[in-house]
Amino acid sequence: MVKLRIKLFGLWLLCTIAAPLLVLAMFIQMLLGSEVRATSVALAYDVCGNVAMGGKYGVTVSEQVGNALKRGRQWAKISAWVIDGLMGQGHCLSKATI
């Protein structure tokens, strides 16, 4: 258990160092480089955020919120309002998989 926590601390440290570089790389790709690569980095952050909030790996926040909307979860209405405001009307529901 302690060994795993030490490994996780090392990974956390690497992620802490790499995160600003990844954000900068995404910004440069968005402005000057590949929109596909910038979108891929954004999706990776999206999946990471979902996992950090207790969701399943490989699922985006939009999919999680869309599924919660279909299940009638109240919190999802607020989340969908914010995400849909940024991504477009009905985005979360279009990403639902249930």
Secondary structure as UniProt FT lines:
FT   HELIX           2..32
FT   HELIX           35..52
FT   TURN            53..54
FT   TURN            57..58
FT   HELIX           61..70
FT   TURN            71..72
FT   HELIX           74..87
FT   TURN            89..90
FT   HELIX           91..95
//
